[in-house]
Amino acid sequence: MTTYLITVPGTFTTGIEEDERARLSRALRPADPHTTRTGSTEDLDALTVNDDNTFTIRLSVEADSGAHAEEGARDLADSALRDAGLDPGSAPLGPAVITGIDSDIG
């Protein structure tokens, strides 16, 4: 298995309240990219929200392939958004993209 760092973009269509943002950050904590060598080096935050209500979720996912990692990241992001009380219409996600690979294979 390889650890993939995945970026999932999205947009809060109606904005996001501080309590929702805090709940979302807590829901993302198990897949926080700070737990990888790449994440600690690059100081990646699990959630970044921009002034225009676009956001980026960065996740660490264990998978046997890039495609499975991207699928797993979207599932984690969807689940975290629901846990924060946001439905798919209020926070649609863009395509997941591999932004780093943390592997002991050398």
N, C-alpha and C positions, 0 to 999 in steps of 0.2 A: 504494500500500500504506500501511496505517496500523499503528502500533504500539499494541497493546492490552495493558493490564495486567490479568491474569486471576488470580483467587483460586480455588484448589481446596482445599476442606476435606477432612479425612479423619480416621480413627481408627486408631491402632496397637492392634490387639486384644490383643497380648501384650506391649506395651511396646516400647521401642527401646533398643538398646545404644549406647554412645558411638561405637564403630567404625562401626556401621550409620548412625548420624546423620551422622558425618563423611563417609562414602561418599555418602550422599544429598545432602548439601550440595555436595560436589564435582560430582556428576552434574547438579545444578540450575544450576551456575555459568554455563553458556552462555546461559541464559534469565533471568539475574538481573535483577530490576527496577531495580537501582541504575544500569543503563546507560541509562536514559531520563531525560528532564527531570523527569517526575513522580516517578520513583523516588528520584532524588537529593534532591528537595525534601522528600518525605515520609519519607525514610530507611526504605524498605521492605526487609525481609529476605526472601530467597527461601524460608526455612523457619522457621516458628515452631512449637514444641512446647509444649503446655500440660501442667500437672501431672496432668490426668485422661487423658493419652495421646491427646487430640485434637490435630490439627495443621492448619496452614494452609500451603499452598504458593502463593507469589506468583510469577508468571512474566510475562515480556515476550514477546509473540508478534506477529510481522509477519503480517498477513492482509488480505484484501480485504473481509472482512465480520466482524461480531461472531460469527456462528455458526461461521465457519471458525476464528476465534481461540479460541473456547471448545473446539472439537474438537481443535485443535492443542495447547492447553494440557493437556487431559486426556491426550493421547498422550505429551507430554513428561513429565508427572507419572508416568504409568504406567511409562514407560521408565526414568526416574530411580529409581523404587522398585525395579524389577527389577535395575538396575545395583547398587543398594545391598544386594541379596540378600533383598529383601522380596517375597513373593508377594501377589497380590490379596486373598487371604483374611486375611493378617496386617496389611494396611493398605488397607482399602476406602476409596474416594474418594467424596465427595459431588459435587453438580453444580457445574460451573465457572461462575463469574460474572464479568462484566466490571466491573472496579473503577476503570478509568481508560483514557483514550484520549490518546495522544501523537501529534498530527498537525500538519503544517505548513499544512494547509488553514485558511484563516481568513476 
